[in-house]
């Protein structure tokens, strides 16, 4: 397994400077962020220059105000178009793919009014249609669209790895595990990792408190050993808040995680 860190966590003015810091800190790659309004496509020249300079950028984490499971059809359509563009760009860079949740911050069954304006069957129809479109586009570009389950307070549609796996209708649709969300939603995170292992294309890591690994109560030894035993050899991408300055915290975090690899 290799370590990545999201670009916004790294000090530096350019991707080249950020990557140099990441390598010194003990990471292997940068995870990019894909904003809306075709911002990511607008970075293509910057990204190609960084790639030519040896910067490893295998994955993109969506960073948009609305998502493929939005209740508004126009926003859903825009999210699909944005993700198609991001898939094209990461394909040009020779990367792995783009990840997205069904939605984020749109609705929670745990907060009033408790019942969403769309039935579970309609939710599934909407997500299946969007992922089908994105899966076909990902296949044509030689990359993956990866569905990430979020916890029940951030997304009402897809909360567990098993629920995400149920949408993997083609080889270009895979899932992302996130240790923070898993800590809330999975009855047994290690068992869930084993059962979903054939479909896990990427992992994001943070603590039970959403800070960097080592500041909470997750059993890193058990979960990373489970991933290893399941044959996972992809990236562990740091997505979290940093408790402390990145110049100090990031090298400590990389060292903490690597002692379990």
N, C-alpha and C positions, 0 to 999 in steps of 0.2 A: 504494500500500500504506500501511496505517496501523499504528501501534505500540500495543500493549497491554502491560500488566504485571499479573502475578497479585497478587491482593489481599494475600496474606501477606507480600509483599516491601515493601509500602508503609508508611511511618510514618503514624500518624494513628489516632484512636479510632473514627471513623465512616467510612463509605464516602464521605461528602461531603468529609471532611478528606483522606482518601486520594486522592480524585480531584483535589482542588485541588493537592495535591503532585504528582500524576502529570502534570497539565497543565503546571505550572511546570517540571517536569523534561524535558518534551518528548514525553510520551506522549499518546495520544488516547483511551484507554479502559482499563477494568479488566477483567481476566479473573477470574471468580468461581471458588470452589472448592465442590464439592458433596459434603458429608459424608453418611454413612449415617444410619440411624434417622430418616429424614424431617426431618433437621435443616435441609436447604435449604428445604423447604416452610415450616418454622417461621420462616424469615427473611422471608416474603413481605411483611409490613407494612414491615419495614426496607427491603427492596429497592424496594418501590413508592414509599416516601418518597424514597429516593435518586434513583429515576428521575424523580420530579416535580421534584427539585432539579437535574436536568440531568446526572446521572451516567450515563456511557456504560458499559453492562455487556453486551456482545454475546454472550459465551460462558461456558460452565461446564465446568471440568475436574473430572472425578470424583475424589473424595478419600475412598474407602471401603476397608475392610479386605478385602473380597472382591469378585469381579467376575463378569461374565456367562459366563466360561469356567471357573469353579471346578469342581473335581472333585466337590464335594458338591452334589447337586441342590437342597437347601434353601437353600444360600448362593447358587446361581445364581438361584433364584426370587426371593430377596430383592433381589439386585442388579438384576434386571429391574424389580421393583416400585419400587425407589429411583430408577432412571433414568427410569421412566415419570413419576414425580412431578417429577423435576427438569426433564424436557422440558415438562411442563405449566406449571411456574413460569416457565421462560425464555420460553415462548410468551406468557404473560400480560405479560411485560416487553417483548415485541416484539423479542426477541433472535434470534440465529442458530441456536443449538443447544447440545447437550451432547456432550462427547467422552469416550470411554472406551477403554482397551486391552482386549484379550481377557482378560487377567489381568495381575497384577503380583506378582512375588516368590513365585509359587506353585511354579514348576518351571523348571529349565533343563536342556537336554540336554548342556550343557557341564560339569555338576557331577554327582557321584554322587547317585543310582544311574544316571543317564544315560537310562534308559528310563521315560517317564511311564506311569502306570497306565491310560492311555486311548490308543487308536490314533489316527493322524492322521485317519482317516475319522470316528471318533467325535468328535474335536475339531471337525471341520468341521460335523458334524451339530448339535452343541451350539450353536456360534456362529451358524450359519445360522438355527436356530430362534429364538434370542434376538434377533438383529438383525431378523428378520422381524417379531416382536412389537413391538420398539421402533421399527422403520421405519414401521409402520402408525400407531402412536401419534404419532410425530413428524409424519407427514403430516397427521393430524387437527388437530394444534396449529400447523401452519404453520412448523415448525422442522426441524432436522436432527439425526439421531444420527450421530456421527462416530467412526469406528474409528481408533485410533492404533496403528501398529506400534511395538513396543518392541524393544530389542536382545536378543540371544540369552541374555544372562545374567539378564534380568528376566522373560522370557516366552518360552515355547517354541512358541507357536501362530502368532503373526503378527509377523514381524520386518521385512518390507520393504513398501514402498509398493505394489508389484505384488501381494503377497499380500493386502494390505488391499483393494485395488481389486476383487479377485475376489469379495468379499462384497457389493459394491454392486449389489444385485439390484433396487433401486427408487430413485427420485429422492431420497427422503428419507434414504437411507443414503449417506454420503460419508466421506472420510478426512481425517486430520490428518497433516501431515508435521512431524517434530521433528528439527532439525538435529543434535542430539546423537546420537540413535539412528541417524540416517542415516549419520553419520560412521563408525559401527561396521559397519552392515549393507549399505549400498549400494555396489556395485562402482564406480559412477560417479554420485555424487549429482545432478549436473546432468542427465544423461541420464534418470535415474529421475524427476526432477521433470517433465521434458518429457513422458515417457510417461504419467505419472499425472495430469497437469495437469487434464484434464476432470473429475476426481473429487476434487481437493483443494479442500476448503472452508475450511481453516484451517491456519495454520502456527504452530508453537511454536519459539522460538529460544533456543539456549544454545551454549556453546563445546564444543570437543572434550573439555574437562576438566569439563564440566557447570557451569562458572562463567559469568559474564556474557560476552557477545561482546566480543572484543578481547583476551582473556587466553589464548587457545589458538592453534590452527593452522588453523582452518577458512578456506576461501577465500570470504569473504563477498561480495566483488565478483562472483565468478562465479555463486554460488548466487542472489543477489538479482537479478542481471541475467537469469538464466535464468527466474526466476519472473516478472519483468516481461515478458520476451519471450513467455512462455507465456500472458500475459493475466491473471495472478493479481492481483486488486485487493483482496484481503481483509486480514485482520489478521496481523501478526507479533507473537505474544504471548510476552513474556519469561517463561520458566519455567526457573529455574536457582538455583544457590547464588550468593550475592553475596560477592565477595572485597573486603571493605571495608564501610564504613558506607553504608546506603542513601542518605542525604542527599548523599553525595559520588558514590557509584558510579552511581546511577540516571541522573542528568543526563549523566554521562560516557558511559554506555552508549547512551542515546537519541541523543546526538550522534554516537557512533561508527557506529551503524546507519544513521542518516539520511544520512550522507555517501555511502552507496552506493545510496540510493533515487532 
